[in-house]
């Protein structure tokens, strides 16, 4: 089994080496031809095709944009399955895909919420500026909403209420239920106070904008302080892979031991469970600190 795994690894390395040499030759020839054309043309713009390396880089970039990050785990599992002549890495890679997908979706949702919060801040400042310029609150909201996405999915209801004299605070409260739009509750409160008691809407929105910016900066500073803890947890989670590479470099063939012996399989399962629990616990602590 060890001889088959090493033979497969050598064959794979040879294929990659030949592919790299072919790309280098193609890129080198086209780059040389392009330089010659530039010299003969006196530095003018010639040729339409990009050099070989730029074309390969563009294809890799498009492939990376097309494939989701979680599918790279499956690809790594398939590669390890070929090198180790075992289906265990492929099964493990397939099992990790939904976990990584859930983490990616959560990260995208968090970023969308942060962008929405920033849009709400911009909306509050824009409405305050329009009111100071002499517009009525409804007209100010309509004008400010055209340049801001702070209203999100509830923009139609809010703008309709502002245009036809409806319940603007109620529509803002409904729109504030979307992630990252909590600041719209403050806008609704300022609107209600300004309409019911005649208070200055612009002054209230200025104070609201300042409070939202301060809260955003506080969260950004906290995330920056916790970035080192998150990076440390991820780095520690990757240390077993470094150990496998070192063992392979020393000729110990750790893939064969882990995938084709009973003790190795037991250590692999136990190590995977403990590492997954440790990474989950460390990231849970970081997320809990971010939520404070």
LOMAR-867564 format. One record per residue (C-alpha): residue in one letter; x, y, z; residue number from 1. Coordinates in Angstrom, 2 decimals, always signed. Layout:
<atom a, <X, Y, Z>, NUM>
...
This chain:
<atom x, <+0.00, +0.00, +0.00>, 1>
<atom x, <+2.89, +2.36, +0.79>, 2>
<atom x, <+4.52, +1.77, -2.57>, 3>
<atom x, <+1.26, +2.47, -4.37>, 4>
<atom x, <+0.74, +5.72, -2.44>, 5>
<atom x, <+4.27, +6.96, -3.13>, 6>
<atom x, <+3.97, +5.96, -6.80>, 7>
<atom x, <+0.73, +7.84, -7.10>, 8>
<atom x, <+2.28, +10.89, -5.43>, 9>
<atom x, <+5.24, +10.77, -7.81>, 10>
<atom x, <+2.93, +10.47, -10.80>, 11>
<atom x, <+0.87, +13.42, -9.59>, 12>
<atom x, <+4.02, +15.48, -9.03>, 13>
<atom x, <+5.24, +14.62, -12.51>, 14>
<atom x, <+1.93, +15.70, -14.04>, 15>
<atom x, <+2.02, +19.01, -12.19>, 16>
<atom x, <+5.66, +19.57, -13.15>, 17>
<atom x, <+4.94, +18.89, -16.83>, 18>
<atom x, <+1.90, +21.15, -16.74>, 19>
<atom x, <+3.92, +23.95, -15.16>, 20>
<atom x, <+6.67, +23.55, -17.72>, 21>
<atom x, <+4.17, +23.69, -20.56>, 22>
<atom x, <+2.58, +26.84, -19.18>, 23>
<atom x, <+6.03, +28.40, -18.68>, 24>
<atom x, <+7.05, +27.59, -22.24>, 25>
<atom x, <+3.83, +28.98, -23.69>, 26>
<atom x, <+4.03, +32.09, -21.55>, 27>
<atom x, <+7.72, +32.55, -22.27>, 28>
<atom x, <+7.30, +32.24, -26.04>, 29>
<atom x, <+4.35, +34.60, -26.14>, 30>
<atom x, <+6.10, +37.09, -23.87>, 31>
<atom x, <+9.20, +36.96, -26.08>, 32>
<atom x, <+7.13, +37.46, -29.21>, 33>
<atom x, <+5.31, +40.35, -27.56>, 34>
<atom x, <+8.61, +42.02, -26.57>, 35>
<atom x, <+9.90, +41.64, -30.10>, 36>
<atom x, <+6.76, +43.20, -31.52>, 37>
<atom x, <+7.03, +46.09, -29.10>, 38>
<atom x, <+10.65, +46.68, -30.05>, 39>
<atom x, <+9.88, +46.59, -33.78>, 40>
<atom x, <+6.84, +48.80, -33.36>, 41>
<atom x, <+8.76, +51.36, -31.37>, 42>
<atom x, <+6.81, +50.80, -28.13>, 43>
<atom x, <+3.33, +50.98, -29.72>, 44>
<atom x, <+0.36, +48.90, -28.71>, 45>
<atom x, <+0.47, +45.60, -30.53>, 46>
<atom x, <-1.15, +42.21, -30.21>, 47>
<atom x, <-4.47, +41.46, -28.60>, 48>
<atom x, <-3.75, +38.33, -26.56>, 49>
<atom x, <-2.39, +38.66, -23.00>, 50>
<atom x, <+0.79, +36.83, -21.94>, 51>
<atom x, <+0.50, +33.22, -20.87>, 52>
<atom x, <+0.91, +33.86, -17.14>, 53>
<atom x, <-1.75, +36.59, -17.17>, 54>
<atom x, <-4.12, +34.24, -18.95>, 55>
<atom x, <-3.47, +31.45, -16.43>, 56>
<atom x, <-3.93, +33.91, -13.56>, 57>
<atom x, <-7.20, +35.11, -15.05>, 58>
<atom x, <-8.48, +31.55, -15.43>, 59>
<atom x, <-7.52, +30.73, -11.84>, 60>
<atom x, <-9.24, +33.87, -10.61>, 61>
<atom x, <-12.42, +33.00, -12.49>, 62>
<atom x, <-12.28, +29.43, -11.19>, 63>
<atom x, <-11.84, +30.66, -7.62>, 64>
<atom x, <-14.76, +33.07, -7.99>, 65>
<atom x, <-16.93, +30.32, -9.44>, 66>
<atom x, <-16.15, +27.70, -6.77>, 67>
<atom x, <-17.30, +28.33, -3.23>, 68>
<atom x, <-14.64, +28.03, -0.48>, 69>
<atom x, <-16.30, +24.95, +1.03>, 70>
<atom x, <-15.73, +22.96, -2.16>, 71>
<atom x, <-11.98, +23.35, -1.77>, 72>
<atom x, <-12.25, +21.12, +1.31>, 73>
<atom x, <-13.79, +18.41, -0.85>, 74>
<atom x, <-11.05, +18.89, -3.44>, 75>
<atom x, <-8.37, +18.57, -0.74>, 76>
<atom x, <-10.07, +15.42, +0.53>, 77>
<atom x, <-10.06, +13.91, -2.96>, 78>
<atom x, <-6.37, +14.70, -3.40>, 79>
<atom x, <-5.53, +13.10, -0.04>, 80>
<atom x, <-7.71, +10.11, -0.97>, 81>
<atom x, <-5.65, +9.61, -4.12>, 82>
<atom x, <-2.33, +10.07, -2.34>, 83>
<atom x, <-3.30, +7.84, +0.58>, 84>
<atom x, <-5.26, +5.29, -1.51>, 85>
<atom x, <-8.21, +5.51, +0.89>, 86>
<atom x, <-11.75, +6.87, +0.74>, 87>
<atom x, <-11.60, +8.25, +4.29>, 88>
<atom x, <-10.23, +11.71, +3.31>, 89>
<atom x, <-12.86, +12.05, +0.58>, 90>
<atom x, <-15.65, +11.21, +3.03>, 91>
<atom x, <-14.24, +13.62, +5.61>, 92>
<atom x, <-13.97, +16.38, +2.99>, 93>
<atom x, <-17.57, +15.84, +1.94>, 94>
<atom x, <-18.70, +15.94, +5.58>, 95>
<atom x, <-16.94, +19.28, +6.14>, 96>
<atom x, <-18.64, +20.94, +3.14>, 97>
<atom x, <-21.98, +21.78, +4.87>, 98>
<atom x, <-20.16, +23.08, +7.97>, 99>
<atom x, <-18.00, +25.41, +5.91>, 100>
<atom x, <-21.01, +26.48, +3.86>, 101>
<atom x, <-22.90, +27.43, +7.00>, 102>
<atom x, <-19.89, +29.41, +8.24>, 103>
<atom x, <-19.60, +31.21, +4.89>, 104>
<atom x, <-23.28, +32.13, +4.87>, 105>
<atom x, <-23.04, +33.41, +8.44>, 106>
<atom x, <-20.03, +35.52, +7.50>, 107>
<atom x, <-21.84, +36.92, +4.46>, 108>
<atom x, <-24.89, +37.72, +6.60>, 109>
<atom x, <-22.70, +39.49, +9.14>, 110>
<atom x, <-21.05, +41.57, +6.44>, 111>
<atom x, <-24.44, +42.43, +4.93>, 112>
<atom x, <-25.65, +43.53, +8.35>, 113>
<atom x, <-22.61, +45.74, +8.81>, 114>
<atom x, <-23.14, +47.31, +5.39>, 115>
<atom x, <-26.80, +47.87, +6.22>, 116>
<atom x, <-25.87, +49.55, +9.51>, 117>
<atom x, <-23.49, +51.88, +7.67>, 118>
<atom x, <-26.25, +52.72, +5.19>, 119>
<atom x, <-28.61, +53.59, +8.08>, 120>
<atom x, <-25.99, +55.99, +9.46>, 121>
<atom x, <-25.66, +57.64, +6.06>, 122>
<atom x, <-29.46, +57.85, +5.79>, 123>
<atom x, <-29.78, +59.63, +9.15>, 124>
<atom x, <-27.14, +62.17, +8.18>, 125>
<atom x, <-28.75, +62.74, +4.79>, 126>
<atom x, <-32.23, +63.27, +6.27>, 127>
<atom x, <-30.80, +65.73, +8.80>, 128>
<atom x, <-29.07, +67.63, +6.01>, 129>
<atom x, <-32.23, +67.78, +3.91>, 130>
<atom x, <-34.27, +69.07, +6.87>, 131>
<atom x, <-31.69, +71.76, +7.57>, 132>
<atom x, <-31.90, +72.74, +3.90>, 133>
<atom x, <-35.57, +73.61, +4.38>, 134>
<atom x, <-37.39, +70.45, +3.29>, 135>
<atom x, <-40.31, +68.98, +5.18>, 136>
<atom x, <-39.58, +65.66, +6.98>, 137>
<atom x, <-41.44, +63.57, +4.41>, 138>
<atom x, <-39.72, +65.27, +1.48>, 139>
<atom x, <-36.38, +65.01, +3.26>, 140>
<atom x, <-36.81, +61.25, +3.74>, 141>
<atom x, <-37.80, +60.77, +0.10>, 142>
<atom x, <-34.78, +62.74, -1.11>, 143>
<atom x, <-32.32, +61.03, +1.25>, 144>
<atom x, <-33.60, +57.52, +0.47>, 145>
<atom x, <-32.67, +57.92, -3.19>, 146>
<atom x, <-28.97, +58.06, -2.31>, 147>
<atom x, <-28.97, +55.50, +0.51>, 148>
<atom x, <-29.91, +51.86, +0.91>, 149>
<atom x, <-30.61, +52.19, +4.61>, 150>
<atom x, <-34.29, +51.31, +4.28>, 151>
<atom x, <-33.55, +47.95, +2.68>, 152>
<atom x, <-36.51, +45.73, +1.90>, 153>
<atom x, <-38.90, +48.04, +3.74>, 154>
<atom x, <-38.16, +51.04, +1.55>, 155>
<atom x, <-41.42, +50.76, -0.41>, 156>
<atom x, <-43.62, +50.88, +2.72>, 157>
<atom x, <-41.59, +53.66, +4.35>, 158>
<atom x, <-41.50, +55.84, +1.24>, 159>
<atom x, <-45.21, +55.31, +0.61>, 160>
<atom x, <-45.99, +56.37, +4.18>, 161>
<atom x, <-43.76, +59.44, +3.82>, 162>
<atom x, <-45.27, +60.40, +0.46>, 163>
<atom x, <-48.94, +59.99, +1.41>, 164>
<atom x, <-48.85, +60.99, +5.07>, 165>
<atom x, <-49.01, +57.50, +6.55>, 166>
<atom x, <-47.48, +56.01, +9.69>, 167>
<atom x, <-43.79, +56.62, +8.98>, 168>
<atom x, <-42.54, +55.55, +12.46>, 169>
<atom x, <-44.46, +52.29, +12.21>, 170>
<atom x, <-43.03, +51.55, +8.77>, 171>
<atom x, <-39.53, +52.37, +10.03>, 172>
<atom x, <-40.01, +50.00, +12.98>, 173>
<atom x, <-40.96, +47.19, +10.58>, 174>
<atom x, <-37.94, +47.94, +8.37>, 175>
<atom x, <-35.70, +47.87, +11.48>, 176>
<atom x, <-36.40, +44.16, +11.93>, 177>
<atom x, <-33.89, +43.32, +9.20>, 178>
<atom x, <-30.33, +42.49, +10.36>, 179>
<atom x, <-28.16, +45.56, +10.87>, 180>
<atom x, <-31.08, +48.03, +10.63>, 181>
<atom x, <-31.52, +48.64, +14.36>, 182>
<atom x, <-30.71, +52.31, +13.85>, 183>
<atom x, <-34.05, +52.78, +12.09>, 184>
<atom x, <-35.73, +52.40, +15.49>, 185>
<atom x, <-33.90, +55.54, +16.58>, 186>
<atom x, <-34.97, +57.29, +13.39>, 187>
<atom x, <-38.58, +56.29, +14.10>, 188>
<atom x, <-38.32, +57.64, +17.66>, 189>
<atom x, <-36.87, +60.95, +16.43>, 190>
<atom x, <-39.62, +61.18, +13.82>, 191>
<atom x, <-42.36, +60.53, +16.37>, 192>
<atom x, <-40.98, +63.09, +18.84>, 193>
<atom x, <-40.54, +65.70, +16.10>, 194>
<atom x, <-44.10, +65.24, +14.81>, 195>
<atom x, <-45.89, +64.87, +18.16>, 196>
<atom x, <-44.00, +67.45, +20.21>, 197>
<atom x, <-42.59, +69.74, +17.56>, 198>
<atom x, <-38.96, +69.04, +18.49>, 199>
<atom x, <-36.19, +69.62, +15.99>, 200>
<atom x, <-35.84, +66.54, +13.78>, 201>
<atom x, <-32.43, +67.57, +12.47>, 202>
<atom x, <-30.92, +67.92, +15.95>, 203>
<atom x, <-32.26, +64.56, +17.01>, 204>
<atom x, <-30.93, +62.87, +13.88>, 205>
<atom x, <-27.53, +64.46, +14.39>, 206>
<atom x, <-27.34, +62.99, +17.89>, 207>
<atom x, <-28.59, +59.64, +16.58>, 208>
<atom x, <-25.97, +59.61, +13.83>, 209>
<atom x, <-23.22, +60.35, +16.34>, 210>
<atom x, <-24.39, +57.56, +18.64>, 211>
<atom x, <-24.57, +55.05, +15.79>, 212>
<atom x, <-21.10, +56.00, +14.57>, 213>
<atom x, <-19.68, +55.64, +18.07>, 214>
<atom x, <-21.27, +52.20, +18.43>, 215>
<atom x, <-19.93, +51.15, +15.03>, 216>
<atom x, <-16.41, +52.31, +15.91>, 217>
<atom x, <-16.59, +50.47, +19.23>, 218>
<atom x, <-17.54, +47.21, +17.52>, 219>
<atom x, <-14.81, +47.69, +14.91>, 220>
<atom x, <-12.21, +48.24, +17.64>, 221>
<atom x, <-13.41, +45.13, +19.48>, 222>
<atom x, <-13.19, +43.02, +16.32>, 223>
<atom x, <-9.66, +44.30, +15.70>, 224>
<atom x, <-8.64, +43.30, +19.23>, 225>
<atom x, <-10.17, +39.84, +18.83>, 226>
<atom x, <-8.63, +39.25, +15.39>, 227>
<atom x, <-5.39, +37.97, +16.95>, 228>
<atom x, <-7.30, +35.45, +19.09>, 229>
<atom x, <-9.22, +34.21, +16.06>, 230>
<atom x, <-6.03, +33.93, +14.00>, 231>
<atom x, <-4.32, +32.03, +16.82>, 232>
<atom x, <-7.18, +29.52, +17.02>, 233>
<atom x, <-7.09, +28.93, +13.26>, 234>
<atom x, <-3.28, +28.59, +13.29>, 235>
<atom x, <-3.39, +26.03, +16.09>, 236>
<atom x, <-6.04, +24.11, +14.17>, 237>
<atom x, <-3.67, +23.89, +11.21>, 238>
<atom x, <-0.70, +22.53, +13.16>, 239>
<atom x, <-1.64, +18.83, +12.61>, 240>
<atom x, <-1.37, +19.42, +8.86>, 241>
<atom x, <+2.13, +20.78, +9.39>, 242>
<atom x, <+2.96, +17.66, +11.37>, 243>
<atom x, <+1.77, +15.47, +8.49>, 244>
<atom x, <+3.94, +17.40, +6.05>, 245>
<atom x, <+6.98, +17.08, +8.32>, 246>
<atom x, <+6.37, +13.36, +8.72>, 247>
<atom x, <+6.10, +12.94, +4.95>, 248>
<atom x, <+9.33, +14.90, +4.45>, 249>
<atom x, <+11.09, +12.60, +6.93>, 250>
<atom x, <+9.86, +9.53, +5.06>, 251>
<atom x, <+7.55, +8.27, +7.82>, 252>
<atom x, <+4.52, +8.01, +5.49>, 253>
<atom x, <+1.94, +9.27, +8.06>, 254>
<atom x, <-0.95, +8.90, +5.58>, 255>
<atom x, <-0.42, +5.15, +5.45>, 256>
<atom x, <-0.29, +4.91, +9.25>, 257>
<atom x, <-3.43, +7.01, +9.74>, 258>
<atom x, <-5.51, +5.48, +6.94>, 259>
<atom x, <-4.45, +1.84, +6.83>, 260>
<atom x, <-3.84, +0.81, +10.45>, 261>
<atom x, <-6.34, +0.38, +13.28>, 262>
<atom x, <-4.38, +2.53, +15.74>, 263>
<atom x, <-3.92, +5.21, +13.10>, 264>
<atom x, <-7.63, +5.31, +12.28>, 265>
<atom x, <-8.46, +5.57, +15.99>, 266>
<atom x, <-6.01, +8.44, +16.43>, 267>
<atom x, <-7.38, +10.13, +13.31>, 268>
<atom x, <-10.98, +9.97, +14.52>, 269>
<atom x, <-10.13, +11.08, +18.06>, 270>
<atom x, <-7.88, +13.88, +16.85>, 271>
<atom x, <-10.49, +15.12, +14.38>, 272>
<atom x, <-13.20, +15.17, +17.05>, 273>
<atom x, <-11.05, +16.96, +19.61>, 274>
<atom x, <-9.75, +19.45, +17.10>, 275>
<atom x, <-13.23, +20.24, +15.82>, 276>
<atom x, <-14.51, +20.75, +19.36>, 277>
<atom x, <-11.53, +22.92, +20.27>, 278>
<atom x, <-11.90, +25.11, +17.20>, 279>
<atom x, <-15.65, +25.43, +17.75>, 280>
<atom x, <-15.18, +26.38, +21.40>, 281>
<atom x, <-12.46, +28.95, +20.67>, 282>
<atom x, <-14.50, +30.61, +17.90>, 283>
<atom x, <-17.59, +30.54, +20.12>, 284>
<atom x, <-15.71, +32.48, +22.78>, 285>
<atom x, <-14.60, +35.03, +20.17>, 286>
<atom x, <-18.13, +35.41, +18.79>, 287>
<atom x, <-19.50, +35.78, +22.32>, 288>
<atom x, <-17.02, +38.57, +23.02>, 289>
<atom x, <-17.97, +40.29, +19.77>, 290>
<atom x, <-21.65, +40.19, +20.71>, 291>
<atom x, <-21.10, +42.05, +24.00>, 292>
